[in-house]
Amino acid sequence: MNEVFDRAGHAGSGAGDRLAPLCVLVVAPEPLAASIAEEVARGLTDIAEVVCADDVAAAGALAIAHPERVVPLVFMTASPVSLESSDSIDARIATLDAQPVLRRASVLLLTDRALHDDLSRSVDRDRLHAVIRIPCSPGVLAWHARAQAARWLSAHRPTDPRTLALVATDARPVAQPESDLLRLLELDTQEVATQLLAGIERVLGPRPRLVLPAGTRLIHEGVDVDAVLVVLRGRVALDHASAAGDLRLHHDSTGSVVGLLSLAQQQRAFFTARATTEVEVVHLSFEQLDRALSVDASLGAAMAAVSIRALAKRLRRADQLQVEKTQLNHALERERRQLSETLHQLEQARLELVEQARYATLGEMAAGIAHELNNPVAAMLRATTYVGEDLERVLASHPQGRLASEIFATERDRAPRTTREERAARRRLEAALGDLALAQRLFDAGIEDPDRARALAADPPSLDLVEAVAGIGSAVRNLEVASRRMCELVTSLRAYSRPKGEPVAGVDLHAGLEDTLRLMAHRLRDVEIQRSYGDLPAIRCHPGELEQLWTNLLVNAHDALGDGAEGHGRIELMTDAPDAGHVRVQIRDNGRGIDPDILPRVFEPRFTTKQGAVRYGLGLGLAIARRIVDAHGGAIELSSHPGCTRVTVTLPVAGPPEDEDIET
């Protein structure tokens, strides 16, 4: 049931016709609602209409039916204590807030209960604006309605003509507070001090003004306070002595009466009050102040207002200092972490420089060793070739020279075979001879034809000759292979340790890859290497730095295979020419892959994923690889998923720009 007690703000003529109607809701059961609405209406004469609703559901229905109304206030009575959570004040206010028209209204709770435990959510959401105990004295509800309406209109509709009827131009309510203390608290601090001094002078007579220069100490720290000073002009700061020196704790928050707080507590001064500009003050001793207060009791309100003002300023300043301190501590903590990280990076950089210097020294040593080994190794290879040729001539002069030369040549030139092929050949000999030991001797001598094996088995002198010549041929073959291998390693080492200098033209990329594979053979011995080389043009580059690039990428690929890669770890090398001006090298492994979250960081300096753990490393790595590729004018890309990580390097055939400098 709804009842309108007063219609205002939209029933008049002129400008009022265009104003949105103001409506104050009273949510209460009848007949209580009628009496509440009647008194509320007396406080809102010519301002708003008052409408009643039996409950919050009816209030919501009214809001839906009249969306044009503006609702500044909702008076709500508390229901009797109920165990139903849906009947709590919180729940009822939440129901009101479901309607946008009511969501901004100030809620005033009328209750006859001494205790409420159903308002926590409303208080937390700032939806409770006043609690009024009923029954109350006549006029209280009208006064509350007018004061709350003035506050709401001032905040939400400052230009509304109805606001001007309740709020002055300085945004204060037209009706001033009735108590002296609250009235004085609405005044400026200096105005309060002026009124306090005027009241004191009414009792004590005119007080002399003291003009003091900047730097004058008005109150001394640690000294008993027996007087106060009213500051009429100028600025005063409050300082406190500490082990770190004098600390300025208050300046703008000093207040207009100095010494009042210490005097009130009967304690020695905690601060030194010092004039920071020329000041004009009035000096009041304890006895003079006591005399004035005892004669004019109204001065107590002014004293309380001055004290509250000073405390509020200092508390606000203390809170501000705490906020600044917390912010400063956070900033210092961030800077400390950044400094710690910087120091860590500097230490890592220092270690990296040491490591790089060690690599540079090793490179110089490798170049020297390669140079020293080159001549003797080449001589050994030539000597091995000469020994083989001389042995062929010597064997040719033997009575069985044809047989000896044939066996020597066969054994010297024998190609490596698999274990399965060797077992099959031995079994054929054993089947033909019926003697395992004899079959092994003939196989070691390079005899695999069963008929020939039977003939040699029947001729022991010839068998002895064949075994001896086969041993010599095998030894010569081993010497040639070892010498050639040493020559290849020395050549690769010289290419790897070659100083940068000017870019070299006509470089075979495949030869560089093979040099790197030879140098890393000891590390890759348990890994299957698959090559898929395309036709590449010779390129212009820094060969030594490219071999360092291939080393870095192969080391990373090998490490990505993990400890469990033995027997099935695989690295694939693929080359092609995507266009006439570029060559491309792809190195792919079948390892664990890289976590997508850290994949964007793999080219950062000192970042690695070895052993599946993210940590910082030293020296060679993908960061150096990227610098080498960038300096050559190329591009490097990395893609990864479990079971496949691929690094693609694209290099220009024309080589790096002349002014590039690769720093590794």
C-alpha positions as CSV (number, residue, x, y, z in Angstrom):
1,M,0.0,0.0,0.0
2,N,1.4,3.4,-1.0
3,E,0.5,6.8,0.3
4,V,1.8,10.2,-0.9
5,F,2.1,12.7,1.9
6,D,3.6,15.6,0.0
7,R,4.3,16.4,-3.6
8,A,7.0,19.0,-4.3
9,G,9.6,19.9,-6.8
10,H,7.7,18.9,-9.9
11,A,4.1,20.2,-9.3
12,G,4.9,23.9,-9.6
13,S,5.4,26.1,-12.6
14,G,8.4,27.5,-14.5
15,A,11.8,25.9,-13.9
16,G,10.4,23.5,-11.4
17,D,8.4,21.7,-14.1
18,R,11.6,20.6,-15.8
19,L,13.2,19.2,-12.6
20,A,13.2,15.4,-11.9
21,P,10.8,14.8,-9.0
22,L,12.5,14.0,-5.6
23,C,11.0,11.1,-3.7
24,V,11.8,9.9,-0.2
25,L,10.8,6.3,0.6
26,V,9.6,5.0,3.9
27,V,9.8,1.2,4.1
28,A,7.7,0.1,7.1
29,P,4.5,-1.7,7.9
30,E,1.3,0.3,8.6
31,P,0.4,2.2,10.7
32,L,4.1,2.9,11.7
33,A,4.9,4.0,8.2
34,A,2.2,6.8,8.2
35,S,3.5,8.4,11.4
36,I,7.2,8.2,10.2
37,A,6.3,9.7,6.8
38,E,4.3,12.5,8.3
39,E,7.2,13.7,10.4
40,V,9.8,13.2,7.6
41,A,7.6,15.3,5.3
42,R,7.7,18.2,7.8
43,G,11.5,18.3,7.3
44,L,11.3,18.2,3.5
45,T,8.6,20.8,2.9
46,D,8.7,22.0,-0.8
47,I,11.7,19.8,-1.4
48,A,10.5,16.2,-2.0
49,E,7.5,13.9,-1.7
50,V,7.3,11.1,0.8
51,V,6.1,7.7,-0.3
52,C,5.4,4.6,1.8
53,A,6.0,0.9,1.0
54,D,5.1,-2.0,3.2
55,D,8.4,-3.9,2.4
56,V,11.5,-3.8,0.2
57,A,9.7,-5.7,-2.6
58,A,7.0,-3.1,-2.8
59,A,9.7,-0.4,-2.7
60,G,11.4,-2.0,-5.7
61,A,8.1,-2.2,-7.5
62,L,7.6,1.5,-7.0
63,A,11.0,2.2,-8.3
64,I,10.3,0.2,-11.5
65,A,6.9,1.9,-11.9
66,H,8.4,5.4,-11.6
67,P,11.9,5.4,-13.1
68,E,11.7,9.2,-13.6
69,R,11.9,9.8,-9.8
70,V,15.1,10.6,-8.0
71,V,15.3,8.9,-4.6
72,P,17.8,10.6,-2.2
73,L,16.7,8.9,1.0
74,V,15.2,5.6,2.2
75,F,13.9,5.3,5.8
76,M,13.7,1.6,6.7
77,T,12.5,0.1,9.9
78,A,14.2,-3.0,11.4
79,S,12.1,-6.2,11.4
80,P,11.9,-8.2,14.6
81,V,14.9,-10.5,15.3
82,S,14.7,-13.3,12.8
83,L,16.8,-16.4,12.1
84,E,16.2,-16.2,8.4
85,S,19.2,-14.7,6.6
86,S,16.9,-13.5,3.9
87,D,15.1,-11.2,6.4
88,S,18.4,-9.5,7.6
89,I,19.0,-5.8,7.2
90,D,21.9,-6.6,4.8
91,A,19.6,-8.7,2.6
92,R,16.9,-6.1,2.6
93,I,19.3,-3.3,1.6
94,A,20.8,-5.6,-1.1
95,T,17.2,-6.1,-2.5
96,L,16.8,-2.3,-2.7
97,D,20.1,-2.0,-4.5
98,A,18.9,-4.3,-7.2
99,Q,17.0,-1.2,-8.6
100,P,19.3,1.5,-10.1
101,V,17.0,4.2,-8.9
102,L,17.5,3.2,-5.3
103,R,21.2,2.2,-5.5
104,R,22.5,5.7,-4.7
105,A,20.0,6.6,-2.0
106,S,21.1,7.2,1.5
107,V,19.7,4.5,3.9
108,L,18.5,5.5,7.4
109,L,17.7,2.6,9.7
110,L,14.9,3.1,12.3
111,T,15.2,0.4,15.0
112,D,14.0,-0.4,18.5
113,R,16.6,-3.1,18.9
114,A,19.6,-2.7,21.2
115,L,21.9,-5.0,19.2
116,H,22.3,-5.7,15.4
117,D,24.5,-8.4,13.9
118,D,23.0,-8.2,10.5
119,L,24.6,-5.0,9.1
120,S,28.2,-6.0,8.4
121,R,27.8,-6.2,4.6
122,S,26.0,-2.8,4.5
123,V,28.6,-1.1,6.6
124,D,31.4,-2.7,4.5
125,R,29.7,-1.4,1.3
126,D,29.1,2.1,2.8
127,R,25.3,1.6,2.4
128,L,24.3,2.6,6.0
129,H,24.1,6.4,6.5
130,A,22.4,6.7,9.9
131,V,21.0,4.5,12.7
132,I,18.0,6.1,14.6
133,R,16.6,4.6,17.8
134,I,12.8,4.6,17.9
135,P,10.7,5.8,19.5
136,C,12.4,9.2,19.3
137,S,11.6,12.7,20.3
138,P,9.3,14.8,18.1
139,G,11.2,16.6,15.3
140,V,14.2,14.2,15.3
141,L,13.1,12.5,12.1
142,A,12.4,15.8,10.4
143,W,15.8,17.1,11.3
144,H,17.5,13.9,10.1
145,A,15.6,14.0,6.8
146,R,16.5,17.6,6.1
147,A,20.2,17.2,7.1
148,Q,20.6,14.0,5.1
149,A,18.8,15.4,2.1
150,A,21.0,18.5,2.1
151,R,24.1,16.2,2.2
152,W,22.8,14.0,-0.6
153,L,21.8,16.9,-2.8
154,S,25.1,18.7,-2.3
155,A,27.0,15.5,-3.4
156,H,24.8,14.3,-6.2
157,R,22.9,17.4,-7.6
158,P,25.0,20.5,-6.7
159,T,23.4,22.7,-9.4
160,D,19.8,21.7,-8.6
161,P,17.8,24.8,-7.4
162,R,16.4,22.7,-4.6
163,T,20.0,22.2,-3.4
164,L,20.4,25.9,-2.9
165,A,17.5,25.9,-0.5
166,L,19.3,23.5,1.8
167,V,23.0,24.2,1.1
168,A,24.8,27.5,1.2
169,T,27.3,28.7,-1.4
170,D,30.2,27.3,0.6
171,A,28.6,23.8,0.5
172,R,27.7,23.9,4.2
173,P,24.1,23.2,5.3
174,V,22.1,26.4,5.8
175,A,21.2,25.3,9.3
176,Q,24.4,25.4,11.3
177,P,25.2,22.8,14.0
178,E,23.6,23.5,17.4
179,S,26.7,22.6,19.5
180,D,29.5,25.1,19.9
181,L,32.1,22.4,19.3
182,L,30.8,21.2,16.0
183,R,30.1,24.7,14.9
184,L,33.7,25.7,15.6
185,L,35.0,22.6,13.9
186,E,33.4,23.8,10.7
187,L,35.4,27.0,10.8
188,D,38.9,27.5,9.5
189,T,41.7,26.8,12.0
190,Q,42.8,30.4,12.1
191,E,39.2,31.5,12.7
192,V,38.9,29.2,15.7
193,A,42.2,30.5,17.1
194,T,41.0,34.1,16.6
195,Q,37.7,33.3,18.4
196,L,39.6,31.6,21.2
197,L,41.9,34.7,21.6
198,A,38.9,37.0,21.5
199,G,37.2,35.1,24.3
200,I,40.4,35.2,26.4
201,E,40.8,38.9,25.9
202,R,37.2,39.4,27.0
203,V,38.2,37.9,30.4
204,L,41.9,39.1,30.7
205,G,41.8,42.2,28.6
206,P,43.9,42.9,25.5
207,R,47.0,40.8,25.2
208,P,50.3,42.1,23.9
209,R,51.4,40.7,20.5
210,L,55.0,39.4,20.3
211,V,56.8,39.7,16.9
212,L,59.6,37.1,16.8
213,P,62.2,36.6,14.0
214,A,62.7,33.3,12.1
215,G,64.7,30.8,14.1
216,T,63.3,31.7,17.5
217,R,62.5,28.6,19.6
218,L,59.1,29.0,21.1
219,I,59.0,25.6,23.0
220,H,62.2,23.7,24.0
221,E,62.3,19.9,23.8
222,G,62.6,18.2,27.1
223,V,61.6,21.3,29.1
224,D,58.4,21.6,31.2
225,V,55.7,23.5,29.3
226,D,53.9,26.2,31.4
227,A,52.5,28.4,28.7
228,V,50.9,28.3,25.3
229,L,51.5,30.6,22.3
230,V,48.7,31.5,19.9
231,V,50.2,32.0,16.5
232,L,48.5,34.9,14.6
233,R,50.9,35.2,11.7
234,G,53.9,33.2,10.3
235,R,54.9,29.6,10.3
236,V,56.2,27.3,13.0
237,A,57.9,23.9,12.7
238,L,58.2,21.1,15.3
239,D,61.6,19.4,15.4
240,H,62.7,16.4,17.5
241,A,66.3,15.5,18.3
242,S,67.5,12.0,17.5
243,A,70.7,10.1,17.0
244,A,70.5,10.9,13.3
245,G,70.2,14.6,14.1
246,D,67.2,17.0,14.3
247,L,64.2,15.6,12.5
248,R,61.5,18.0,11.3
249,L,58.3,16.1,11.9
250,H,55.6,18.8,11.5
251,H,55.5,22.1,9.7
252,D,52.2,22.6,7.9
253,S,50.5,20.5,10.6
254,T,51.8,22.4,13.6
255,G,48.6,24.1,14.4
256,S,47.7,27.7,15.5
257,V,48.2,27.1,19.3
258,V,51.7,25.8,20.2
259,G,52.3,23.9,23.5
260,L,48.6,23.1,24.2
261,L,49.0,19.3,23.9
262,S,52.1,19.1,26.2
263,L,50.3,21.4,28.6
264,A,47.2,19.3,28.6
265,Q,49.3,16.1,29.3
266,Q,51.4,17.9,32.0
267,Q,54.5,16.5,30.3
268,R,57.8,18.0,29.1
269,A,57.8,19.1,25.5
270,F,58.4,16.3,23.0
271,F,59.3,18.8,20.2
272,T,61.2,22.0,19.8
273,A,58.8,24.6,18.3
274,R,60.9,26.9,16.0
275,A,59.7,29.8,14.0
276,T,60.6,29.3,10.3
277,T,59.4,32.8,9.3
278,E,58.8,36.0,11.3
279,V,55.9,35.2,13.6
280,E,53.3,37.2,15.6
281,V,52.2,35.4,18.7
282,V,50.3,35.9,21.9
283,H,51.9,34.4,25.1
284,L,49.5,32.9,27.6
285,S,50.8,31.4,30.9
286,F,49.1,28.4,32.5
287,E,47.5,30.6,35.1
288,Q,46.2,33.1,32.6
289,L,44.6,30.3,30.5
290,D,43.1,28.7,33.6
291,R,41.6,32.0,34.7
292,A,40.0,32.6,31.3
293,L,38.5,29.1,31.1
294,S,37.1,29.3,34.6
295,V,35.4,32.6,34.0
296,D,34.0,31.8,30.5
297,A,33.1,28.2,30.1
298,S,32.3,28.6,26.4
299,L,36.0,28.9,25.8
300,G,36.3,25.2,26.5
301,A,34.7,24.4,23.2
302,A,37.2,26.7,21.4
303,M,40.1,25.0,23.2
304,A,38.7,21.5,22.3
305,A,38.2,22.6,18.7
306,V,41.8,23.9,18.5
307,S,43.1,20.7,20.1
308,I,41.1,18.4,17.7
309,R,42.2,20.4,14.7
310,A,45.8,20.1,15.7
311,L,45.5,16.4,16.5
312,A,43.7,15.8,13.2
313,K,46.4,17.6,11.3
314,R,49.2,15.7,13.0
315,L,47.5,12.3,12.7
316,R,46.9,13.0,9.0
317,R,50.5,13.9,8.6
318,A,51.6,10.8,10.6
319,D,49.4,8.7,8.3
320,Q,50.9,10.4,5.3
321,L,54.4,9.8,6.6
322,Q,53.6,6.2,7.1
323,V,52.3,5.9,3.6
324,E,55.4,7.6,2.3
325,K,57.6,5.4,4.5
326,T,55.9,2.3,3.1
327,Q,56.2,3.5,-0.4
328,L,59.8,4.4,0.2
329,N,60.5,1.0,1.7
330,H,58.9,-0.7,-1.3
331,A,61.0,1.5,-3.7
332,L,64.1,0.7,-1.7
333,E,63.3,-3.0,-1.8
334,R,62.9,-2.8,-5.5
335,E,66.1,-1.0,-5.9
336,R,67.8,-3.4,-3.6
337,R,66.6,-6.3,-5.7
338,Q,67.7,-4.5,-8.8
339,L,71.1,-3.8,-7.3
340,S,71.4,-7.4,-6.2
341,E,70.5,-8.6,-9.7
342,T,72.9,-6.1,-11.3
343,L,75.7,-7.2,-9.0
344,H,74.9,-10.8,-9.8
345,Q,74.9,-10.0,-13.5
346,L,78.2,-8.1,-13.1
347,E,79.7,-11.1,-11.4
348,Q,78.4,-13.4,-14.1
349,A,79.8,-11.0,-16.7
350,R,83.2,-11.1,-14.9
351,L,83.2,-14.9,-14.9
352,E,82.1,-14.9,-18.5
353,L,85.0,-12.6,-19.4
354,V,87.4,-14.9,-17.5
355,E,85.9,-17.9,-19.4
356,Q,86.2,-16.1,-22.7
357,A,89.7,-15.2,-22.0
358,R,90.4,-18.8,-21.2
359,Y,88.8,-19.8,-24.5
360,A,90.9,-17.2,-26.3
361,T,94.0,-18.6,-24.7
362,L,93.0,-22.1,-25.6
363,G,92.3,-20.9,-29.2
364,E,95.8,-19.4,-29.4
365,M,97.3,-22.6,-28.0
366,A,95.2,-24.7,-30.4
367,A,96.4,-22.6,-33.3
368,G,100.0,-23.1,-32.2
369,I,99.6,-26.8,-31.6
370,A,97.9,-27.2,-35.0
371,H,100.8,-25.4,-36.6
372,E,103.4,-27.5,-34.8
373,L,101.6,-30.8,-35.6
374,N,100.9,-30.0,-39.2
375,N,104.4,-30.8,-40.6
376,P,105.1,-34.0,-38.6
377,V,101.6,-35.4,-39.3
378,A,101.9,-34.6,-43.0
379,A,105.4,-36.3,-43.0
380,M,103.9,-39.3,-41.2
381,L,101.2,-39.6,-43.8
382,R,103.7,-39.4,-46.7
383,A,106.0,-41.9,-45.0
384,T,103.1,-44.3,-44.6
385,T,102.3,-44.0,-48.3
386,Y,106.0,-44.6,-49.2
387,V,106.2,-47.6,-46.8
388,G,103.1,-49.1,-48.5
389,E,104.6,-48.6,-52.0
390,D,108.0,-50.0,-50.9
391,L,106.4,-53.1,-49.3
392,E,104.6,-53.8,-52.6
393,R,107.9,-53.8,-54.5
394,V,109.6,-56.0,-51.8
395,L,106.7,-58.5,-51.8
396,A,106.7,-58.6,-55.6
397,S,110.3,-60.1,-55.4
398,H,109.2,-62.9,-53.1
399,P,109.0,-66.4,-54.6
400,Q,105.2,-66.2,-53.9
401,G,105.1,-62.5,-54.7
402,R,101.9,-62.6,-56.6
403,L,100.0,-64.2,-53.6
404,A,101.8,-61.9,-51.1
405,S,101.0,-58.7,-53.1
406,E,97.4,-59.7,-53.6
407,I,96.9,-60.4,-49.8
408,F,98.7,-57.1,-48.9
409,A,96.6,-55.0,-51.3
410,T,93.4,-56.7,-50.2
411,E,94.0,-56.2,-46.5
412,R,95.4,-52.6,-46.9
413,D,92.3,-51.5,-48.9
414,R,89.7,-53.6,-47.0
415,A,86.6,-51.4,-46.3
416,P,85.1,-51.5,-42.8
417,R,82.3,-54.0,-42.4
418,T,79.6,-54.5,-39.9
419,T,79.8,-57.1,-37.1
420,R,77.0,-59.1,-38.8
421,E,78.9,-59.3,-42.1
422,E,82.1,-60.5,-40.3
423,R,80.2,-63.2,-38.4
424,A,78.7,-64.5,-41.5
425,A,82.1,-64.7,-43.3
426,R,83.6,-66.6,-40.4
427,R,80.7,-69.1,-40.3
428,R,81.2,-69.8,-44.0
429,L,84.9,-70.6,-43.4
430,E,84.1,-72.7,-40.4
431,A,81.6,-74.7,-42.4
432,A,84.1,-75.3,-45.2
433,L,87.1,-76.2,-42.9
434,G,85.4,-77.7,-39.9
435,D,88.0,-76.0,-37.6
436,L,87.0,-72.8,-35.7
437,A,90.5,-71.8,-34.9
438,L,91.8,-72.3,-38.4
439,A,88.8,-70.4,-39.8
440,Q,89.6,-67.5,-37.5
441,R,93.2,-67.4,-38.7
442,L,92.3,-67.4,-42.3
443,F,89.6,-64.7,-41.7
444,D,92.1,-62.5,-39.9
445,A,94.4,-63.0,-42.9
446,G,91.7,-61.7,-45.2
447,I,90.8,-65.0,-46.8
448,E,87.0,-65.5,-47.1
449,D,86.7,-67.7,-50.2
450,P,86.1,-71.3,-48.9
451,D,88.0,-73.0,-51.8
452,R,91.0,-70.8,-51.3
453,A,90.9,-71.3,-47.6
454,R,91.0,-75.1,-48.0
455,A,94.0,-74.8,-50.3
456,L,95.9,-72.6,-47.9
457,A,95.0,-74.9,-45.0
458,A,96.7,-77.8,-46.9
459,D,99.9,-75.6,-47.4
460,P,101.2,-74.4,-44.0
461,P,104.2,-72.4,-45.4
462,S,101.8,-70.4,-47.7
463,L,99.4,-69.9,-44.8
464,D,102.2,-68.5,-42.6
465,L,103.1,-66.1,-45.5
466,V,99.5,-65.0,-45.9
467,E,99.1,-64.3,-42.2
468,A,102.3,-62.2,-42.1
469,V,101.5,-60.2,-45.2
470,A,97.9,-59.7,-44.0
471,G,99.2,-58.3,-40.7
472,I,101.5,-55.9,-42.5
473,G,98.7,-54.8,-44.8
474,S,96.4,-54.2,-41.8
475,A,99.1,-52.3,-40.0
476,V,99.7,-50.1,-43.1
477,R,96.0,-49.5,-43.5
478,N,95.8,-48.5,-39.8
479,L,98.7,-46.1,-40.2
480,E,97.2,-44.5,-43.2
481,V,93.8,-44.1,-41.6
482,A,95.3,-42.7,-38.4
483,S,97.6,-40.4,-40.2
484,R,94.8,-39.1,-42.5
485,R,92.5,-38.7,-39.4
486,M,95.2,-36.7,-37.7
487,C,95.7,-34.5,-40.8
488,E,91.9,-33.9,-40.9
489,L,91.8,-32.9,-37.2
490,V,94.7,-30.6,-37.6
491,T,93.1,-29.0,-40.6
492,S,89.8,-28.6,-38.7
493,L,91.6,-27.2,-35.7
494,R,93.4,-24.6,-37.8
495,A,90.2,-23.5,-39.5
496,Y,88.4,-23.3,-36.1
497,S,91.1,-21.2,-34.4
498,R,91.7,-19.0,-37.5
499,P,91.6,-15.3,-36.4
500,K,88.7,-13.3,-37.7
501,G,90.4,-10.8,-40.0
502,E,88.7,-10.0,-43.2
503,P,85.8,-12.2,-44.4
504,V,86.9,-15.1,-46.6
505,A,85.3,-15.7,-49.9
506,G,84.6,-19.1,-51.5
507,V,84.0,-21.0,-48.2
508,D,82.4,-24.4,-48.4
509,L,79.7,-24.5,-45.7
510,H,79.6,-28.3,-45.7
511,A,83.4,-28.5,-45.1
512,G,82.9,-26.3,-42.1
513,L,80.1,-28.5,-40.7
514,E,82.2,-31.6,-41.2
515,D,85.2,-30.0,-39.5
516,T,83.0,-29.2,-36.5
517,L,81.6,-32.8,-36.5
518,R,85.2,-34.2,-36.5
519,L,86.3,-32.0,-33.6
520,M,83.1,-33.0,-31.6
521,A,83.3,-36.7,-32.5
522,H,84.3,-37.7,-28.9
523,R,81.2,-35.9,-27.6
524,L,78.8,-37.2,-30.3
525,R,80.0,-40.8,-30.4
526,D,76.7,-42.1,-28.9
527,V,74.5,-39.9,-31.1
528,E,73.3,-40.8,-34.6
529,I,74.2,-38.1,-37.0
530,Q,72.0,-37.8,-40.1
531,R,73.1,-35.5,-43.0
532,S,70.9,-34.2,-45.7
533,Y,73.0,-31.8,-47.6
534,G,71.7,-29.8,-50.6
535,D,73.6,-28.0,-53.3
536,L,75.0,-24.8,-51.8
537,P,77.0,-22.1,-53.4
538,A,80.3,-21.1,-51.8
539,I,79.8,-18.1,-49.4
540,R,81.7,-15.2,-48.0
541,C,82.1,-15.4,-44.2
542,H,84.3,-15.7,-41.2
543,P,84.9,-19.4,-41.2
544,G,86.2,-19.7,-37.6
545,E,83.2,-17.9,-36.2
546,L,80.8,-20.0,-38.2
547,E,82.5,-23.1,-36.8
548,Q,82.0,-21.7,-33.3
549,L,78.3,-21.2,-34.3
550,W,77.9,-24.8,-35.4
551,T,79.7,-25.9,-32.2
552,N,77.3,-24.0,-30.0
553,L,74.3,-25.3,-31.8
554,L,75.5,-28.9,-31.8
555,V,76.4,-28.7,-28.1
556,N,72.9,-27.5,-27.3
557,A,71.3,-30.2,-29.4
558,H,73.4,-32.9,-27.7
559,D,72.6,-31.6,-24.2
560,A,68.9,-31.5,-25.1
561,L,69.0,-35.2,-25.8
562,G,69.5,-35.9,-22.1
563,D,71.2,-38.8,-20.3
564,G,68.6,-41.2,-21.7
565,A,69.5,-40.5,-25.3
566,E,72.2,-43.2,-25.6
567,G,71.3,-45.6,-28.4
568,H,68.5,-43.5,-29.9
569,G,69.6,-39.9,-29.7
570,R,69.5,-38.3,-33.1
571,I,70.8,-35.1,-34.6
572,E,69.9,-34.1,-38.2
573,L,71.9,-31.6,-40.3
574,M,70.0,-30.2,-43.3
575,T,71.2,-27.6,-45.8
576,D,69.6,-25.9,-48.7
577,A,69.4,-22.6,-50.6
578,P,66.0,-21.0,-50.1
579,D,66.9,-18.4,-52.8
580,A,69.9,-17.3,-54.9
581,G,71.2,-14.9,-52.3
582,H,71.0,-17.1,-49.2
583,V,72.0,-20.5,-47.7
584,R,70.2,-22.2,-44.9
585,V,71.4,-24.7,-42.3
586,Q,68.9,-26.6,-40.0
587,I,70.0,-28.6,-37.0
588,R,67.3,-30.7,-35.5
589,D,67.3,-33.0,-32.5
590,N,64.8,-35.5,-31.0
591,G,65.3,-34.4,-27.4
592,R,62.8,-33.4,-24.7
593,G,62.0,-30.0,-26.3
594,I,61.9,-26.6,-24.6
595,D,59.1,-25.3,-22.3
596,P,57.0,-22.8,-24.4
597,D,57.0,-20.4,-21.4
598,I,60.8,-20.0,-21.6
599,L,61.3,-20.4,-25.3
600,P,61.3,-16.6,-25.9
601,R,64.2,-16.2,-23.5
602,V,66.6,-18.8,-24.9
603,F,68.6,-16.2,-26.8
604,E,69.2,-14.1,-23.6
605,P,72.8,-13.9,-22.3
606,R,73.6,-16.4,-19.6
607,F,70.2,-18.2,-19.9
608,T,70.0,-22.0,-20.5
609,T,67.7,-24.9,-20.0
610,K,70.3,-27.6,-19.5
611,Q,69.1,-30.6,-17.6
612,G,65.6,-29.2,-17.7
613,A,66.4,-26.5,-15.2
614,V,66.4,-22.8,-15.9
615,R,69.7,-21.2,-14.8
616,Y,72.4,-18.9,-15.9
617,G,75.5,-20.2,-17.6
618,L,78.8,-19.0,-18.9
619,G,80.6,-18.5,-22.2
620,L,79.3,-20.2,-25.3
621,G,75.6,-20.4,-26.0
622,L,72.7,-19.3,-28.1
623,A,73.3,-15.6,-27.2
624,I,76.7,-15.7,-28.8
625,A,75.2,-17.8,-31.7
626,R,72.7,-15.0,-32.4
627,R,75.4,-12.3,-32.2
628,I,77.5,-14.2,-34.8
629,V,74.5,-14.7,-37.1
630,D,73.4,-11.1,-36.7
631,A,76.9,-9.8,-37.5
632,H,76.9,-11.9,-40.6
633,G,73.7,-10.2,-41.7
634,G,71.7,-13.5,-41.3
635,A,68.8,-14.7,-39.2
636,I,68.4,-17.5,-36.6
637,E,65.1,-19.0,-35.5
638,L,64.3,-21.7,-33.0
639,S,61.1,-23.8,-32.7
640,S,60.5,-26.6,-30.3
641,H,58.0,-29.2,-29.1
642,P,58.5,-32.5,-27.2
643,G,60.6,-34.8,-29.4
644,C,61.8,-32.1,-31.8
645,T,63.8,-28.9,-31.5
646,R,64.9,-27.2,-34.7
647,V,67.4,-24.3,-35.1
648,T,67.4,-22.6,-38.5
649,V,70.2,-20.4,-39.5
650,T,70.0,-18.4,-42.8
651,L,73.1,-16.6,-44.0
652,P,73.6,-14.3,-47.0
653,V,75.9,-15.7,-49.8
654,A,77.5,-12.2,-50.1
655,G,78.7,-12.4,-46.5
656,P,78.7,-9.8,-43.6
657,P,78.9,-6.1,-44.1
658,E,82.4,-4.8,-44.1
659,D,82.0,-2.7,-41.0
660,E,80.5,-5.4,-38.7
661,D,82.4,-6.6,-35.8
662,I,81.5,-9.9,-34.1
663,E,82.1,-9.8,-30.4
664,T,82.0,-13.2,-28.8
